[in-house]
Every structure is written in C-alpha cells, then in structure tokens.
C-alpha cells in the first residue's frame, strides 16, 4: 500500500520558470517532490524523478536536485513556502542527469553539495558530457547551453562500516554507502527520529527501474539490506513514497530477478541477444511506465552482466 492518506500539498511557483511543484509532507520535518512516472520529456519538462528535503532548526538538508536548473529553482521556491531557513546542504544520491541538474540553482544559494567519492569520475566522464548534449536537445529550453554539471564540494569517502552520521539543527542523519548497485556512487540518507529513508534509484514504486549497466546482483543484495534501519517511510527515486517498503519494493525485486533469470538462461544456452530478447514473454511488466523506453536497454545490460558472471568476471 502506497502512502496517500498523510500527504499534505503546498503549491509553489518559481517566478523565473513558471514551474509549480507540489510539496508532499511525509513526517514532521520531511517533505518530498514526486515526479511523473515515465521518462524525461519536453511534455513533463524533465520532472520524472523525486527529490526531498528535511527542515532542521539550523537549515534545510536536501536530497537530490531533480533534472533541470529550472526544477532546482522551483524546488527553492517550494521550500521557501515551508520554511525561511536556508538550504545548507544537498546530498546527491548518484550522478544520473535526472537527479542532479537542478544543483545549478541550489548552488547559487550557497548550499554545500555532498556526494560519493566515486561520483567524481562520473560527473567528469565522456558519458556525462554526452548526456548533457542530448538533454540540451531533448529537454530544451529547460536544459540549454547555460546548463552546467556541478561537482560536489565534498566527495565522501565511507569507512568500512559504510555509514557516516552527521547532525544539523537537532536532527540526526545517517548516510549509507550503496555503491556498485545501481551506479558506482549510490548513497541513501536515513533521517533518524523521523524514520524516513531516502533511497534514490535503488527503490522504485509504480514503474520499472532503469537498470542499464547496473550490477543487478549487488542491487538485489542492497534491497535486502535496505530495511536494516527499519524505516517507517521510504522515499524512492521514482514513484510514490511507501509506508510498506517490504511490499512495495517487490516490483523492483521481481523485475531484476526476472531479467537475471531470462538473460541468464539465454547466456547458458549461448543464444544471441536478439533471439533471447524476442523469445521472452514480457507481458508481466509491459503495462508499467518506462517499459517501452527502458526494458530493452535493461535486458541488454543484464545479458552482458550474465555473460561476465558466467565467466567469473563480474
């Protein structure tokens, strides 16, 4: 059962963009912005991922920054409707375009950006530059020639415990290192006292995940560990916040397992990818948002991963 009954909405408008974001309150101090369920497009102006924020007595901690500088400005406008405290820190879950392009607006307000140390190479990679060039076309004018890729002010190096705690304004936070699952730089944020876990793209509700070149084996292991902090509410990277995360993560888990099973069987049978893909009955997942755009890419990435695993190279 997805979280619906406690959502409180605060309409807000970013004067410079005309974009309105609805702020969903999930606990006394925690709010989030819920994007649409599909892929980024000019129709949704790139608003297809989630971000959130926590109001402390000494400032605001933001988790992720959405997919365009305009959405970043809209986030700031919405936050100002809730609190007069400044945004002091932004935690980036990972350096995929739909989660950090809004940093450009947040950074101009003096926010300090934290991200996993592995994100340093991601944000400066040829792939990141190519994605920016593509988004300048596919999301124009929301992403344009003035859009910049913003690196972190602090690249976080995690200890062996894979957790780092920090306090701000009477709130205790816990950063959780989940790198290697969805991307090389995955971070989750647990808000102690509120019982809220920001999971980034390690958890989806109501739509299929983008898997791409992710390590689905590690991803499944991360899902198993995700509930160790016993969150009351999990805010995913995409989809509605969940009060029953064990039940609601079933779609993500089942889809990853299905990909591994089908593509693993094909690899064992030495089938080429085209034949393997076409023989699979995808109807179980075909009606979910993002299936048409992501499923073939997900299957191919999993096919290559299963080849590596079969050779002991994963």
Secondary structure, DSSP 8 states (H G I E B T S, - for coil): -B--TT--EEEEE-TTT--EEEEEE-SSSEEEE---SS---TTTTT--S-EEEEEETTEEEEE---SSHHHHHHHHHHHHHH-SS-EEEEE-S---HHHHTTHHHHHHTT-EEEEETTHHHHHTSHHHHHHHHHHHHHTTTTS-TT------SEEE---TT-EEEEEETTEEEEEEE-TTSSSTT-EEEEETTTTEEEEEEEEESSB----TT--HHHHHHHHHHHGGG--SEEEEEES--BS-HHHHTHHHHHHHHHHHHHHHHHHHTT--HHHHHHHS--TTTTTSBTHHHHHHHHHHHHHHHHHHHHTT--
